[in-house]
Amino acid sequence: MEMIERLVSRKYELELWREEIQYLKNYQKENQWPSSFR
């Protein structure tokens, strides 16, 4: 049972990360940061 809960929370974290990355990509596209920023 413990294991499953851990997996679920892990998956949740990954989902959040994906959203975050998506957001950053969109933001970057809109504002056209210089490539040196990375």
mmCIF file of the N, C-alpha and C atoms, coordinates in Angstrom:
data_MODEL
# 
_entry.id   MODEL 
# 
loop_
_atom_site.group_PDB 
_atom_site.id 
_atom_site.type_symbol 
_atom_site.label_atom_id 
_atom_site.label_alt_id 
_atom_site.label_comp_id 
_atom_site.label_asym_id 
_atom_site.label_entity_id 
_atom_site.label_seq_id 
_atom_site.pdbx_PDB_ins_code 
_atom_site.Cartn_x 
_atom_site.Cartn_y 
_atom_site.Cartn_z 
_atom_site.occupancy 
_atom_site.B_iso_or_equiv 
_atom_site.pdbx_formal_charge 
_atom_site.auth_seq_id 
_atom_site.auth_comp_id 
_atom_site.auth_asym_id 
_atom_site.auth_atom_id 
_atom_site.pdbx_PDB_model_num 
ATOM 1   N N  . MET A 1 1  ? 0.830  -1.204 0.000   1.00 0.00 ? 1  MET A N  1 
ATOM 2   C CA . MET A 1 1  ? 0.000  0.000  0.000   1.00 0.00 ? 1  MET A CA 1 
ATOM 3   C C  . MET A 1 1  ? 0.869  1.261  0.000   1.00 0.00 ? 1  MET A C  1 
ATOM 4   N N  . GLU A 1 2  ? 1.852  1.252  0.862   1.00 0.00 ? 2  GLU A N  1 
ATOM 5   C CA . GLU A 1 2  ? 2.803  2.377  0.924   1.00 0.00 ? 2  GLU A CA 1 
ATOM 6   C C  . GLU A 1 2  ? 3.366  2.681  -0.459  1.00 0.00 ? 2  GLU A C  1 
ATOM 7   N N  . MET A 1 3  ? 3.780  1.623  -1.097  1.00 0.00 ? 3  MET A N  1 
ATOM 8   C CA . MET A 1 3  ? 4.425  1.718  -2.402  1.00 0.00 ? 3  MET A CA 1 
ATOM 9   C C  . MET A 1 3  ? 3.527  2.446  -3.401  1.00 0.00 ? 3  MET A C  1 
ATOM 10  N N  . ILE A 1 4  ? 2.281  2.041  -3.444  1.00 0.00 ? 4  ILE A N  1 
ATOM 11  C CA . ILE A 1 4  ? 1.340  2.640  -4.401  1.00 0.00 ? 4  ILE A CA 1 
ATOM 12  C C  . ILE A 1 4  ? 1.199  4.130  -4.152  1.00 0.00 ? 4  ILE A C  1 
ATOM 13  N N  . GLU A 1 5  ? 1.055  4.489  -2.899  1.00 0.00 ? 5  GLU A N  1 
ATOM 14  C CA . GLU A 1 5  ? 0.919  5.910  -2.570  1.00 0.00 ? 5  GLU A CA 1 
ATOM 15  C C  . GLU A 1 5  ? 2.130  6.691  -3.056  1.00 0.00 ? 5  GLU A C  1 
ATOM 16  N N  . ARG A 1 6  ? 3.285  6.100  -2.854  1.00 0.00 ? 6  ARG A N  1 
ATOM 17  C CA . ARG A 1 6  ? 4.507  6.776  -3.290  1.00 0.00 ? 6  ARG A CA 1 
ATOM 18  C C  . ARG A 1 6  ? 4.501  6.947  -4.806  1.00 0.00 ? 6  ARG A C  1 
ATOM 19  N N  . LEU A 1 7  ? 4.101  5.898  -5.501  1.00 0.00 ? 7  LEU A N  1 
ATOM 20  C CA . LEU A 1 7  ? 4.046  5.975  -6.964  1.00 0.00 ? 7  LEU A CA 1 
ATOM 21  C C  . LEU A 1 7  ? 3.083  7.057  -7.422  1.00 0.00 ? 7  LEU A C  1 
ATOM 22  N N  . VAL A 1 8  ? 1.940  7.113  -6.775  1.00 0.00 ? 8  VAL A N  1 
ATOM 23  C CA . VAL A 1 8  ? 0.939  8.110  -7.149  1.00 0.00 ? 8  VAL A CA 1 
ATOM 24  C C  . VAL A 1 8  ? 1.485  9.517  -6.956  1.00 0.00 ? 8  VAL A C  1 
ATOM 25  N N  . SER A 1 9  ? 2.093  9.758  -5.814  1.00 0.00 ? 9  SER A N  1 
ATOM 26  C CA . SER A 1 9  ? 2.631  11.100 -5.557  1.00 0.00 ? 9  SER A CA 1 
ATOM 27  C C  . SER A 1 9  ? 3.739  11.420 -6.554  1.00 0.00 ? 9  SER A C  1 
ATOM 28  N N  . ARG A 1 10 ? 4.509  10.405 -6.895  1.00 0.00 ? 10 ARG A N  1 
ATOM 29  C CA . ARG A 1 10 ? 5.586  10.572 -7.874  1.00 0.00 ? 10 ARG A CA 1 
ATOM 30  C C  . ARG A 1 10 ? 4.997  11.005 -9.216  1.00 0.00 ? 10 ARG A C  1 
ATOM 31  N N  . LYS A 1 11 ? 3.959  10.290 -9.630  1.00 0.00 ? 11 LYS A N  1 
ATOM 32  C CA . LYS A 1 11 ? 3.310  10.592 -10.896 1.00 0.00 ? 11 LYS A CA 1 
ATOM 33  C C  . LYS A 1 11 ? 2.756  12.014 -10.876 1.00 0.00 ? 11 LYS A C  1 
ATOM 34  N N  . TYR A 1 12 ? 2.200  12.374 -9.742  1.00 0.00 ? 12 TYR A N  1 
ATOM 35  C CA . TYR A 1 12 ? 1.644  13.712 -9.602  1.00 0.00 ? 12 TYR A CA 1 
ATOM 36  C C  . TYR A 1 12 ? 2.737  14.767 -9.785  1.00 0.00 ? 12 TYR A C  1 
ATOM 37  N N  . GLU A 1 13 ? 3.885  14.513 -9.177  1.00 0.00 ? 13 GLU A N  1 
ATOM 38  C CA . GLU A 1 13 ? 5.021  15.438 -9.311  1.00 0.00 ? 13 GLU A CA 1 
ATOM 39  C C  . GLU A 1 13 ? 5.425  15.567 -10.773 1.00 0.00 ? 13 GLU A C  1 
ATOM 40  N N  . LEU A 1 14 ? 5.481  14.450 -11.450 1.00 0.00 ? 14 LEU A N  1 
ATOM 41  C CA . LEU A 1 14 ? 5.863  14.477 -12.863 1.00 0.00 ? 14 LEU A CA 1 
ATOM 42  C C  . LEU A 1 14 ? 4.875  15.288 -13.684 1.00 0.00 ? 14 LEU A C  1 
ATOM 43  N N  . GLU A 1 15 ? 3.593  15.110 -13.382 1.00 0.00 ? 15 GLU A N  1 
ATOM 44  C CA . GLU A 1 15 ? 2.568  15.882 -14.091 1.00 0.00 ? 15 GLU A CA 1 
ATOM 45  C C  . GLU A 1 15 ? 2.802  17.371 -13.893 1.00 0.00 ? 15 GLU A C  1 
ATOM 46  N N  . LEU A 1 16 ? 3.075  17.748 -12.659 1.00 0.00 ? 16 LEU A N  1 
ATOM 47  C CA . LEU A 1 16 ? 3.318  19.159 -12.363 1.00 0.00 ? 16 LEU A CA 1 
ATOM 48  C C  . LEU A 1 16 ? 4.524  19.659 -13.144 1.00 0.00 ? 16 LEU A C  1 
ATOM 49  N N  . TRP A 1 17 ? 5.561  18.839 -13.172 1.00 0.00 ? 17 TRP A N  1 
ATOM 50  C CA . TRP A 1 17 ? 6.765  19.219 -13.903 1.00 0.00 ? 17 TRP A CA 1 
ATOM 51  C C  . TRP A 1 17 ? 6.470  19.453 -15.378 1.00 0.00 ? 17 TRP A C  1 
ATOM 52  N N  . ARG A 1 18 ? 5.657  18.543 -15.924 1.00 0.00 ? 18 ARG A N  1 
ATOM 53  C CA . ARG A 1 18 ? 5.348  18.672 -17.348 1.00 0.00 ? 18 ARG A CA 1 
ATOM 54  C C  . ARG A 1 18 ? 4.617  19.980 -17.621 1.00 0.00 ? 18 ARG A C  1 
ATOM 55  N N  . GLU A 1 19 ? 3.670  20.303 -16.764 1.00 0.00 ? 19 GLU A N  1 
ATOM 56  C CA . GLU A 1 19 ? 2.935  21.560 -16.933 1.00 0.00 ? 19 GLU A CA 1 
ATOM 57  C C  . GLU A 1 19 ? 3.885  22.740 -16.838 1.00 0.00 ? 19 GLU A C  1 
ATOM 58  N N  . GLU A 1 20 ? 4.772  22.666 -15.858 1.00 0.00 ? 20 GLU A N  1 
ATOM 59  C CA . GLU A 1 20 ? 5.738  23.737 -15.645 1.00 0.00 ? 20 GLU A CA 1 
ATOM 60  C C  . GLU A 1 20 ? 6.584  23.945 -16.898 1.00 0.00 ? 20 GLU A C  1 
ATOM 61  N N  . ILE A 1 21 ? 7.098  22.857 -17.426 1.00 0.00 ? 21 ILE A N  1 
ATOM 62  C CA . ILE A 1 21 ? 7.951  22.922 -18.616 1.00 0.00 ? 21 ILE A CA 1 
ATOM 63  C C  . ILE A 1 21 ? 7.175  23.475 -19.802 1.00 0.00 ? 21 ILE A C  1 
ATOM 64  N N  . GLN A 1 22 ? 5.944  22.998 -19.951 1.00 0.00 ? 22 GLN A N  1 
ATOM 65  C CA . GLN A 1 22 ? 5.098  23.479 -21.039 1.00 0.00 ? 22 GLN A CA 1 
ATOM 66  C C  . GLN A 1 22 ? 4.928  24.984 -20.929 1.00 0.00 ? 22 GLN A C  1 
ATOM 67  N N  . TYR A 1 23 ? 4.656  25.427 -19.719 1.00 0.00 ? 23 TYR A N  1 
ATOM 68  C CA . TYR A 1 23 ? 4.463  26.848 -19.461 1.00 0.00 ? 23 TYR A CA 1 
ATOM 69  C C  . TYR A 1 23 ? 5.720  27.639 -19.827 1.00 0.00 ? 23 TYR A C  1 
ATOM 70  N N  . LEU A 1 24 ? 6.861  27.117 -19.408 1.00 0.00 ? 24 LEU A N  1 
ATOM 71  C CA . LEU A 1 24 ? 8.119  27.803 -19.699 1.00 0.00 ? 24 LEU A CA 1 
ATOM 72  C C  . LEU A 1 24 ? 8.371  27.886 -21.199 1.00 0.00 ? 24 LEU A C  1 
ATOM 73  N N  . LYS A 1 25 ? 8.080  26.814 -21.903 1.00 0.00 ? 25 LYS A N  1 
ATOM 74  C CA . LYS A 1 25 ? 8.278  26.820 -23.350 1.00 0.00 ? 25 LYS A CA 1 
ATOM 75  C C  . LYS A 1 25 ? 7.416  27.877 -24.013 1.00 0.00 ? 25 LYS A C  1 
ATOM 76  N N  . ASN A 1 26 ? 6.155  27.918 -23.613 1.00 0.00 ? 26 ASN A N  1 
ATOM 77  C CA . ASN A 1 26 ? 5.250  28.919 -24.178 1.00 0.00 ? 26 ASN A CA 1 
ATOM 78  C C  . ASN A 1 26 ? 5.755  30.318 -23.872 1.00 0.00 ? 26 ASN A C  1 
ATOM 79  N N  . TYR A 1 27 ? 6.164  30.504 -22.645 1.00 0.00 ? 27 TYR A N  1 
ATOM 80  C CA . TYR A 1 27 ? 6.658  31.804 -22.207 1.00 0.00 ? 27 TYR A CA 1 
ATOM 81  C C  . TYR A 1 27 ? 7.864  32.219 -23.047 1.00 0.00 ? 27 TYR A C  1 
ATOM 82  N N  . GLN A 1 28 ? 8.738  31.266 -23.238 1.00 0.00 ? 28 GLN A N  1 
ATOM 83  C CA . GLN A 1 28 ? 9.950  31.532 -24.012 1.00 0.00 ? 28 GLN A CA 1 
ATOM 84  C C  . GLN A 1 28 ? 9.587  31.926 -25.441 1.00 0.00 ? 28 GLN A C  1 
ATOM 85  N N  . LYS A 1 29 ? 8.633  31.220 -26.013 1.00 0.00 ? 29 LYS A N  1 
ATOM 86  C CA . LYS A 1 29 ? 8.211  31.505 -27.378 1.00 0.00 ? 29 LYS A CA 1 
ATOM 87  C C  . LYS A 1 29 ? 7.663  32.925 -27.488 1.00 0.00 ? 29 LYS A C  1 
ATOM 88  N N  . GLU A 1 30 ? 6.842  33.294 -26.522 1.00 0.00 ? 30 GLU A N  1 
ATOM 89  C CA . GLU A 1 30 ? 6.211  34.610 -26.565 1.00 0.00 ? 30 GLU A CA 1 
ATOM 90  C C  . GLU A 1 30 ? 7.226  35.734 -26.411 1.00 0.00 ? 30 GLU A C  1 
ATOM 91  N N  . ASN A 1 31 ? 8.183  35.528 -25.529 1.00 0.00 ? 31 ASN A N  1 
ATOM 92  C CA . ASN A 1 31 ? 9.106  36.618 -25.215 1.00 0.00 ? 31 ASN A CA 1 
ATOM 93  C C  . ASN A 1 31 ? 10.431 36.561 -25.972 1.00 0.00 ? 31 ASN A C  1 
ATOM 94  N N  . GLN A 1 32 ? 10.650 35.440 -26.655 1.00 0.00 ? 32 GLN A N  1 
ATOM 95  C CA . GLN A 1 32 ? 11.872 35.307 -27.455 1.00 0.00 ? 32 GLN A CA 1 
ATOM 96  C C  . GLN A 1 32 ? 13.124 35.708 -26.672 1.00 0.00 ? 32 GLN A C  1 
ATOM 97  N N  . TRP A 1 33 ? 13.411 34.919 -25.642 1.00 0.00 ? 33 TRP A N  1 
ATOM 98  C CA . TRP A 1 33 ? 14.633 35.162 -24.882 1.00 0.00 ? 33 TRP A CA 1 
ATOM 99  C C  . TRP A 1 33 ? 15.843 34.897 -25.773 1.00 0.00 ? 33 TRP A C  1 
ATOM 100 N N  . PRO A 1 34 ? 16.911 35.589 -25.507 1.00 0.00 ? 34 PRO A N  1 
ATOM 101 C CA . PRO A 1 34 ? 18.163 35.258 -26.204 1.00 0.00 ? 34 PRO A CA 1 
ATOM 102 C C  . PRO A 1 34 ? 18.609 33.845 -25.844 1.00 0.00 ? 34 PRO A C  1 
ATOM 103 N N  . SER A 1 35 ? 19.215 33.158 -26.757 1.00 0.00 ? 35 SER A N  1 
ATOM 104 C CA . SER A 1 35 ? 19.594 31.768 -26.509 1.00 0.00 ? 35 SER A CA 1 
ATOM 105 C C  . SER A 1 35 ? 20.652 31.649 -25.415 1.00 0.00 ? 35 SER A C  1 
ATOM 106 N N  . SER A 1 36 ? 21.360 32.721 -25.158 1.00 0.00 ? 36 SER A N  1 
ATOM 107 C CA . SER A 1 36 ? 22.386 32.684 -24.107 1.00 0.00 ? 36 SER A CA 1 
ATOM 108 C C  . SER A 1 36 ? 21.770 32.561 -22.722 1.00 0.00 ? 36 SER A C  1 
ATOM 109 N N  . PHE A 1 37 ? 20.469 32.789 -22.646 1.00 0.00 ? 37 PHE A N  1 
ATOM 110 C CA . PHE A 1 37 ? 19.788 32.739 -21.362 1.00 0.00 ? 37 PHE A CA 1 
ATOM 111 C C  . PHE A 1 37 ? 19.787 31.333 -20.785 1.00 0.00 ? 37 PHE A C  1 
ATOM 112 N N  . ARG A 1 38 ? 19.742 30.318 -21.673 1.00 0.00 ? 38 ARG A N  1 
ATOM 113 C CA . ARG A 1 38 ? 19.657 28.938 -21.205 1.00 0.00 ? 38 ARG A CA 1 
ATOM 114 C C  . ARG A 1 38 ? 20.890 28.508 -20.443 1.00 0.00 ? 38 ARG A C  1 
# 
